[in-house]
């Protein structure tokens, strides 16, 4: 007599990575590369289209060359003046990074103070809002008078411009934590520091990272605006020279380098976001949208 257990066919062993492991980060390198291509071909196509329009306008001379130079002239200028452009690019990049890091640290610390202290919120939040609405280009000359023509006023201006989105996003993120989790943490005897480290701060990361991505691009603007007012180095200084000499190819090359600084720093913050919160719905949503 054949038993029920003997009658069942043997189940073949499961080979290869499980779907859960793949979703958790076990995707092969080739699949990750294909995923990256699927996400990036659309903006690349748009850039190629814009480049084609630019080339056509310059080729047909629809706009004078001193206003819109040809892509070839810009490329020649970038190659010929590359050592000079690289030096000034490094100065602007350093000012931007230092200003962004300081804005992130001070902004997060201020947000923690505003969330945990009702008195600080009522006293400081209106002042922060008031400082934000002041045009930063108006206080740039004052910073030059106070700190001179070095890197300090550019860094301070980058901090002032990038500070506000960090504070707003961090405050919103810290307040969006589920109150039931906070009550359960307090009931179980967790300290305020442990609650912040294990619950509040991880829960605030999605909104905080969104604010940081905005802030890093604004830090580039702050550094360049500071170089407009008073500087002898940096891409803002080169931009003033190029516009004063009506050197359109150098002007466009300078603008391209400014844009590249912002794009590269934004991508770095995006990579940091993927490393810190791979579990968040926005990260999973990107994979779903990549197939649309």
C-alpha positions as CSV (number, residue, x, y, z in Angstrom):
1,X,0.0,0.0,0.0
2,X,1.3,3.3,-1.1
3,X,1.0,6.0,1.6
4,X,0.0,9.6,0.8
5,X,3.5,10.8,1.6
6,X,5.1,8.3,-0.9
7,X,2.5,9.2,-3.6
8,X,3.4,12.9,-3.6
9,X,6.2,13.8,-6.1
10,X,9.3,15.1,-4.5
11,X,9.4,18.9,-4.6
12,X,12.5,20.1,-6.5
13,X,14.8,22.4,-4.5
14,X,14.4,26.1,-5.2
15,X,17.5,27.4,-6.9
16,X,18.7,31.0,-7.3
17,X,17.9,34.0,-5.2
18,X,14.5,34.4,-3.7
19,X,12.4,37.3,-4.8
20,X,12.6,38.8,-1.3
21,X,16.4,38.7,-1.4
22,X,16.4,40.3,-4.9
23,X,14.0,43.1,-3.7
24,X,16.2,43.7,-0.6
25,X,19.3,44.4,-2.6
26,X,20.3,41.1,-4.1
27,X,19.8,42.3,-7.7
28,X,22.7,41.3,-9.9
29,X,25.0,44.0,-11.2
30,X,23.8,43.7,-14.8
31,X,20.2,44.1,-13.7
32,X,21.1,47.2,-11.8
33,X,22.9,48.6,-14.8
34,X,19.8,48.0,-17.0
35,X,17.6,49.6,-14.3
36,X,19.9,52.7,-14.4
37,X,19.7,52.9,-18.2
38,X,15.9,52.5,-18.0
39,X,15.7,55.5,-15.6
40,X,18.2,57.7,-17.5
41,X,17.5,57.4,-21.2
42,X,14.6,59.8,-21.1
43,X,16.5,62.9,-19.7
44,X,19.4,62.0,-22.0
45,X,17.0,62.1,-24.9
46,X,15.6,65.5,-23.8
47,X,19.2,66.8,-23.5
48,X,20.0,65.6,-27.0
49,X,16.9,67.3,-28.3
50,X,17.9,70.6,-26.6
51,X,21.4,70.3,-28.0
52,X,20.0,69.7,-31.5
53,X,17.9,72.9,-31.2
54,X,20.9,74.9,-30.0
55,X,23.0,73.6,-32.8
56,X,20.3,74.4,-35.4
57,X,19.9,77.9,-34.1
58,X,23.6,78.6,-34.3
59,X,24.0,76.9,-37.6
60,X,21.2,78.9,-39.3
61,X,22.4,82.0,-37.5
62,X,18.9,82.7,-36.2
63,X,20.5,84.6,-33.3
64,X,23.7,86.5,-33.5
65,X,26.8,84.5,-32.5
66,X,27.7,87.0,-29.8
67,X,24.5,86.1,-28.1
68,X,24.2,82.3,-28.8
69,X,27.5,80.8,-29.9
70,X,27.7,77.4,-31.6
71,X,28.3,74.3,-29.6
72,X,31.6,73.8,-31.4
73,X,32.8,77.3,-30.3
74,X,31.9,76.5,-26.7
75,X,33.7,73.2,-26.9
76,X,36.8,74.8,-28.3
77,X,36.8,77.5,-25.6
78,X,36.3,74.8,-22.9
79,X,39.3,72.8,-24.2
80,X,41.5,75.9,-24.7
81,X,40.7,77.4,-21.3
82,X,40.3,74.2,-19.4
83,X,43.1,74.7,-16.8
84,X,41.7,78.1,-15.9
85,X,38.1,76.8,-15.8
86,X,39.1,73.8,-13.7
87,X,40.8,76.0,-11.1
88,X,37.7,78.3,-10.8
89,X,35.4,75.3,-10.8
90,X,37.2,73.8,-7.9
91,X,36.9,77.1,-5.9
92,X,33.1,77.3,-6.5
93,X,32.7,73.5,-5.8
94,X,34.5,73.8,-2.5
95,X,32.5,76.9,-1.4
96,X,29.3,75.0,-2.3
97,X,30.2,71.8,-0.5
98,X,31.3,73.6,2.7
99,X,28.2,75.8,2.7
100,X,25.9,72.9,2.1
101,X,27.4,70.8,4.9
102,X,27.2,73.7,7.3
103,X,23.6,74.4,6.3
104,X,22.7,70.7,6.7
105,X,24.3,70.5,10.2
106,X,22.9,73.8,11.5
107,X,19.5,73.2,9.9
108,X,19.0,69.8,11.4
109,X,20.2,71.0,14.8
110,X,17.8,74.0,14.6
111,X,15.0,71.7,13.6
112,X,15.6,69.4,16.6
113,X,15.6,72.4,18.9
114,X,12.3,73.7,17.4
115,X,10.6,70.3,17.7
116,X,11.7,69.6,21.2
117,X,11.3,73.1,22.6
118,X,8.0,75.0,22.4
119,X,9.6,78.1,23.6
120,X,12.3,77.9,21.0
121,X,9.7,77.4,18.3
122,X,7.7,80.5,19.2
123,X,10.9,82.6,19.6
124,X,13.1,81.5,16.7
125,X,10.8,80.2,13.9
126,X,9.4,83.7,13.0
127,X,13.0,85.0,12.9
128,X,14.1,82.2,10.6
129,X,11.1,83.0,8.3
130,X,12.0,86.7,8.4
131,X,15.6,86.0,7.5
132,X,14.5,83.8,4.6
133,X,12.4,86.5,2.9
134,X,15.3,89.0,2.8
135,X,16.9,88.9,-0.7
136,X,20.3,87.3,-0.3
137,X,21.8,89.4,-3.1
138,X,21.0,92.5,-0.9
139,X,23.1,91.3,2.0
140,X,26.0,89.9,-0.1
141,X,27.8,93.3,-0.1
142,X,27.5,93.5,3.7
143,X,29.1,90.1,4.0
144,X,32.0,91.2,1.8
145,X,32.5,94.2,4.0
146,X,32.5,92.0,7.1
147,X,34.5,89.1,5.9
148,X,36.6,90.4,3.0
149,X,37.0,89.0,-0.5
150,X,38.0,85.5,0.4
151,X,35.9,82.3,0.5
152,X,34.2,83.2,3.8
153,X,31.4,85.5,2.5
154,X,30.6,83.0,-0.3
155,X,30.3,80.1,2.2
156,X,28.1,82.2,4.5
157,X,25.8,83.2,1.7
158,X,25.5,79.5,0.6
159,X,24.6,78.6,4.1
160,X,22.0,81.3,4.4
161,X,20.3,80.2,1.1
162,X,20.5,76.5,1.8
163,X,19.5,76.7,5.4
164,X,15.8,77.3,5.2
165,X,14.7,74.2,3.1
166,X,16.7,72.0,5.5
167,X,15.0,73.4,8.6
168,X,11.5,73.2,7.1
169,X,11.9,69.7,5.8
170,X,13.5,68.5,9.0
171,X,10.8,70.0,11.2
172,X,8.1,68.5,9.0
173,X,9.8,65.1,9.1
174,X,10.4,65.0,12.9
175,X,6.7,66.0,13.5
176,X,5.4,63.4,11.1
177,X,6.4,60.4,13.2
178,X,3.5,58.3,14.4
179,X,2.5,59.5,17.9
180,X,1.7,55.9,18.9
181,X,5.3,54.9,18.3
182,X,6.5,57.7,20.5
183,X,4.0,56.8,23.3
184,X,5.0,53.1,23.1
185,X,8.6,54.1,23.3
186,X,8.0,56.2,26.4
187,X,6.0,53.4,27.9
188,X,8.8,51.0,27.5
189,X,11.2,53.4,29.2
190,X,13.3,54.5,26.3
191,X,15.2,57.8,26.8
192,X,14.6,60.8,24.6
193,X,18.0,60.3,22.9
194,X,17.2,56.7,22.1
195,X,13.7,57.5,20.9
196,X,15.2,60.2,18.6
197,X,17.9,57.9,17.3
198,X,15.7,54.9,16.7
199,X,12.3,56.4,15.8
200,X,12.2,60.1,15.2
201,X,15.3,60.6,13.0
202,X,14.8,57.5,10.8
203,X,11.2,58.5,10.3
204,X,12.2,62.0,9.4
205,X,14.8,60.9,6.8
206,X,12.5,60.9,3.7
207,X,11.4,64.5,4.1
208,X,14.8,65.5,5.3
209,X,16.5,64.1,2.2
210,X,14.0,66.0,0.0
211,X,15.0,69.2,1.7
212,X,18.7,68.4,1.3
213,X,18.3,67.8,-2.4
214,X,16.7,71.3,-2.7
215,X,19.4,72.8,-0.5
216,X,22.4,71.4,-2.4
217,X,21.3,73.2,-5.6
218,X,20.6,76.4,-3.7
219,X,24.1,76.2,-2.2
220,X,25.5,76.5,-5.7
221,X,23.4,79.6,-6.3
222,X,24.6,81.1,-3.0
223,X,28.3,80.6,-3.8
224,X,27.9,82.0,-7.3
225,X,26.0,85.1,-6.1
226,X,28.7,85.7,-3.5
227,X,31.3,85.6,-6.3
228,X,29.3,88.1,-8.3
229,X,29.5,90.7,-5.6
230,X,33.2,90.5,-4.8
231,X,35.7,87.8,-5.8
232,X,38.8,87.2,-7.8
233,X,38.2,83.5,-8.2
234,X,35.3,81.2,-8.9
235,X,32.9,80.6,-11.7
236,X,30.9,83.6,-10.8
237,X,34.0,85.8,-11.3
238,X,34.6,84.1,-14.7
239,X,31.0,84.8,-15.6
240,X,31.4,88.5,-14.9
241,X,34.6,88.6,-17.0
242,X,32.9,86.8,-19.9
243,X,29.8,89.0,-19.9
244,X,32.0,92.2,-19.6
245,X,34.1,91.1,-22.6
246,X,31.1,89.8,-24.6
247,X,32.8,86.4,-24.7
248,X,29.7,84.3,-25.4
249,X,31.6,80.9,-25.7
250,X,33.3,81.4,-22.4
251,X,30.0,82.5,-20.9
252,X,28.2,79.3,-22.1
253,X,31.1,77.1,-21.0
254,X,31.0,78.7,-17.5
255,X,27.2,78.2,-17.3
256,X,27.6,74.5,-18.3
257,X,30.2,74.0,-15.5
258,X,27.9,75.6,-13.0
259,X,25.0,73.3,-14.0
260,X,27.3,70.3,-13.8
261,X,28.3,71.2,-10.2
262,X,24.6,71.3,-9.2
263,X,23.7,68.1,-11.0
264,X,26.6,66.1,-9.6
265,X,26.0,67.2,-6.1
266,X,22.2,66.5,-6.5
267,X,23.1,63.0,-7.7
268,X,25.4,62.4,-4.8
269,X,22.6,63.3,-2.3
270,X,20.2,61.1,-4.3
271,X,22.7,58.2,-3.9
272,X,22.9,58.9,-0.2
273,X,19.2,58.8,0.0
274,X,19.1,55.4,-1.6
275,X,21.6,54.1,0.9
276,X,19.9,55.5,3.9
277,X,16.2,54.8,3.1
278,X,16.0,51.9,0.6
279,X,12.9,50.8,2.5
280,X,10.9,54.0,1.8
281,X,7.9,54.0,-0.6
282,X,9.5,56.7,-2.8
283,X,12.5,54.3,-3.5
284,X,10.1,51.5,-4.5
285,X,8.0,53.9,-6.5
286,X,11.0,54.8,-8.7
287,X,11.3,51.2,-9.8
288,X,7.7,51.1,-10.7
289,X,7.8,54.4,-12.6
290,X,10.9,53.3,-14.5
291,X,8.8,50.9,-16.5
292,X,6.2,53.4,-17.6
